[in-house]
Amino acid sequence: MPDRLMVGHYALNVGIEVRILVGQPFDSLCSLMALAIDSLCSLMVITNMYYIYILRSVDNYLYIGQTINLKKRVREHIEHLQKASKFTKEHNNFELVYEETFNTRLDSMRREKQLKGWTRAKKEALICGNLKLLKKL
């Protein structure tokens, strides 16, 4: 039999459970709630970020993609892991040269499609941050 009795149990949408126990000092409850809220906020930020990115190879090829986990996806490309694209597996030494963040996957996919339709010059202007040239192209 547990030494504490559960009074309340709350399940949040992202799967974090908050349980309030009888016999816990008030300070401990506040600390637990603060920790749960911090964790929830961190998860919300992580799960709501979608990325488009541009990689440049040593032989100056550009690769454009989108993902929810940028660090992991770039590593897959650079290290030629199983989930790397066929294109990045066939070329060597890619580096991340550009990234954008979005709140929804649909927005990131639309932007990826838009960038893939651009000319090389326009992509280079975006990578360099040359907004004047970007507007002209």
C-alpha positions as a Markdown table, in Angstrom:
| # | Residue | x | y | z |
|---|---|---|---|---|
| 1 | Met | 0.0 | 0.0 | 0.0 |
| 2 | Pro | 1.4 | 3.4 | -0.9 |
| 3 | Asp | 2.4 | 5.7 | 1.9 |
| 4 | Arg | 0.6 | 8.6 | 0.2 |
| 5 | Leu | -2.9 | 8.8 | -1.0 |
| 6 | Met | -3.6 | 10.3 | -4.5 |
| 7 | Val | -6.1 | 13.2 | -4.3 |
| 8 | Gly | -6.0 | 14.4 | -7.8 |
| 9 | His | -4.6 | 13.3 | -11.2 |
| 10 | Tyr | -4.4 | 15.5 | -14.2 |
| 11 | Ala | -3.3 | 14.4 | -17.7 |
| 12 | Leu | -2.2 | 17.2 | -19.9 |
| 13 | Asn | -2.6 | 17.0 | -23.7 |
| 14 | Val | 1.1 | 16.3 | -24.4 |
| 15 | Gly | 1.1 | 13.4 | -22.0 |
| 16 | Ile | 2.6 | 14.9 | -18.9 |
| 17 | Glu | 0.9 | 13.7 | -15.8 |
| 18 | Val | 0.6 | 15.9 | -12.7 |
| 19 | Arg | -0.3 | 14.1 | -9.5 |
| 20 | Ile | -1.1 | 15.9 | -6.2 |
| 21 | Leu | -0.5 | 13.7 | -3.1 |
| 22 | Val | -1.8 | 14.1 | 0.4 |
| 23 | Gly | 0.9 | 14.6 | 2.9 |
| 24 | Gln | 3.3 | 16.5 | 0.6 |
| 25 | Pro | 4.5 | 19.8 | 2.1 |
| 26 | Phe | 3.1 | 22.8 | 0.2 |
| 27 | Asp | 6.6 | 23.9 | -1.0 |
| 28 | Ser | 7.1 | 20.5 | -2.5 |
| 29 | Leu | 3.8 | 20.7 | -4.4 |
| 30 | Cys | 4.7 | 24.1 | -5.7 |
| 31 | Ser | 8.1 | 22.9 | -6.8 |
| 32 | Leu | 6.5 | 19.9 | -8.6 |
| 33 | Met | 3.9 | 22.1 | -10.3 |
| 34 | Ala | 6.6 | 24.5 | -11.4 |
| 35 | Leu | 8.7 | 21.6 | -12.8 |
| 36 | Ala | 5.7 | 20.2 | -14.6 |
| 37 | Ile | 4.9 | 23.6 | -16.1 |
| 38 | Asp | 8.5 | 24.2 | -17.2 |
| 39 | Ser | 8.5 | 20.7 | -18.8 |
| 40 | Leu | 5.3 | 21.4 | -20.6 |
| 41 | Cys | 6.5 | 24.7 | -22.0 |
| 42 | Ser | 9.7 | 23.1 | -23.2 |
| 43 | Leu | 7.8 | 20.3 | -24.9 |
| 44 | Met | 5.4 | 22.8 | -26.5 |
| 45 | Val | 8.3 | 24.7 | -28.0 |
| 46 | Ile | 10.0 | 21.6 | -29.3 |
| 47 | Thr | 6.9 | 20.0 | -30.8 |
| 48 | Asn | 5.7 | 23.2 | -32.5 |
| 49 | Met | 8.9 | 23.9 | -34.4 |
| 50 | Tyr | 9.3 | 22.8 | -38.0 |
| 51 | Tyr | 12.3 | 23.7 | -40.1 |
| 52 | Ile | 13.3 | 24.2 | -43.6 |
| 53 | Tyr | 17.0 | 24.1 | -44.2 |
| 54 | Ile | 19.6 | 24.4 | -47.0 |
| 55 | Leu | 22.7 | 22.3 | -47.0 |
| 56 | Arg | 25.7 | 23.1 | -49.3 |
| 57 | Ser | 28.2 | 20.5 | -50.4 |
| 58 | Val | 31.9 | 21.0 | -50.8 |
| 59 | Asp | 31.3 | 20.8 | -54.6 |
| 60 | Asn | 28.7 | 23.6 | -54.2 |
| 61 | Tyr | 25.5 | 21.6 | -54.6 |
| 62 | Leu | 22.5 | 22.8 | -52.6 |
| 63 | Tyr | 20.0 | 20.5 | -50.9 |
| 64 | Ile | 16.7 | 21.8 | -49.5 |
| 65 | Gly | 14.7 | 19.9 | -47.0 |
| 66 | Gln | 12.2 | 20.2 | -44.1 |
| 67 | Thr | 12.1 | 18.5 | -40.7 |
| 68 | Ile | 10.8 | 18.7 | -37.1 |
| 69 | Asn | 14.3 | 17.9 | -35.7 |
| 70 | Leu | 16.9 | 20.0 | -37.5 |
| 71 | Lys | 20.0 | 18.8 | -35.5 |
| 72 | Lys | 19.1 | 15.1 | -36.0 |
| 73 | Arg | 18.2 | 15.5 | -39.7 |
| 74 | Val | 21.4 | 17.4 | -40.6 |
| 75 | Arg | 23.5 | 14.8 | -38.8 |
| 76 | Glu | 21.7 | 12.1 | -40.9 |
| 77 | His | 22.7 | 13.9 | -44.1 |
| 78 | Ile | 26.3 | 14.7 | -43.1 |
| 79 | Glu | 27.0 | 11.2 | -41.7 |
| 80 | His | 25.2 | 9.4 | -44.5 |
| 81 | Leu | 23.0 | 7.6 | -42.1 |
| 82 | Gln | 20.2 | 5.3 | -43.3 |
| 83 | Lys | 17.5 | 8.0 | -43.4 |
| 84 | Ala | 19.7 | 10.5 | -45.3 |
| 85 | Ser | 18.4 | 11.4 | -48.8 |
| 86 | Lys | 19.8 | 9.6 | -51.8 |
| 87 | Phe | 21.1 | 13.0 | -53.0 |
| 88 | Thr | 23.2 | 13.7 | -49.9 |
| 89 | Lys | 24.4 | 10.1 | -49.8 |
| 90 | Glu | 25.8 | 10.6 | -53.4 |
| 91 | His | 27.6 | 13.9 | -52.5 |
| 92 | Asn | 30.0 | 14.6 | -49.7 |
| 93 | Asn | 30.8 | 17.2 | -47.1 |
| 94 | Phe | 27.5 | 19.1 | -46.6 |
| 95 | Glu | 27.2 | 21.9 | -44.2 |
| 96 | Leu | 24.1 | 23.8 | -43.0 |
| 97 | Val | 24.0 | 27.2 | -44.6 |
| 98 | Tyr | 20.4 | 28.4 | -44.0 |
| 99 | Glu | 17.4 | 27.6 | -41.8 |
| 100 | Glu | 13.9 | 28.9 | -41.1 |
| 101 | Thr | 11.4 | 27.9 | -38.5 |
| 102 | Phe | 7.6 | 27.5 | -38.7 |
| 103 | Asn | 4.8 | 26.7 | -36.4 |
| 104 | Thr | 3.2 | 24.1 | -38.6 |
| 105 | Arg | 4.4 | 21.3 | -40.9 |
| 106 | Leu | 2.2 | 22.6 | -43.7 |
| 107 | Asp | 3.8 | 26.0 | -43.6 |
| 108 | Ser | 7.3 | 24.4 | -43.7 |
| 109 | Met | 6.3 | 22.1 | -46.6 |
| 110 | Arg | 4.9 | 25.1 | -48.6 |
| 111 | Arg | 8.1 | 27.1 | -48.0 |
| 112 | Glu | 10.3 | 24.1 | -49.0 |
| 113 | Lys | 8.3 | 23.7 | -52.3 |
| 114 | Gln | 8.6 | 27.5 | -52.9 |
| 115 | Leu | 12.4 | 27.4 | -52.4 |
| 116 | Lys | 12.9 | 24.4 | -54.6 |
| 117 | Gly | 11.2 | 26.3 | -57.4 |
| 118 | Trp | 13.6 | 29.3 | -57.1 |
| 119 | Thr | 16.6 | 29.9 | -59.3 |
| 120 | Arg | 20.1 | 29.3 | -58.0 |
| 121 | Ala | 20.8 | 33.0 | -57.8 |
| 122 | Lys | 17.7 | 33.6 | -55.7 |
| 123 | Lys | 18.6 | 30.8 | -53.3 |
| 124 | Glu | 22.1 | 32.2 | -53.0 |
| 125 | Ala | 20.7 | 35.7 | -52.2 |
| 126 | Leu | 18.5 | 34.2 | -49.5 |
| 127 | Ile | 21.5 | 32.3 | -48.0 |
| 128 | Cys | 23.6 | 35.4 | -48.0 |
| 129 | Gly | 20.8 | 37.5 | -46.5 |
| 130 | Asn | 20.8 | 39.9 | -49.4 |
| 131 | Leu | 17.2 | 41.1 | -49.3 |
| 132 | Lys | 17.7 | 43.8 | -52.0 |
| 133 | Leu | 18.9 | 41.2 | -54.5 |
| 134 | Leu | 16.3 | 38.7 | -53.4 |
| 135 | Lys | 13.5 | 41.1 | -54.2 |
| 136 | Lys | 15.0 | 41.8 | -57.7 |
| 137 | Leu | 15.2 | 38.2 | -58.6 |
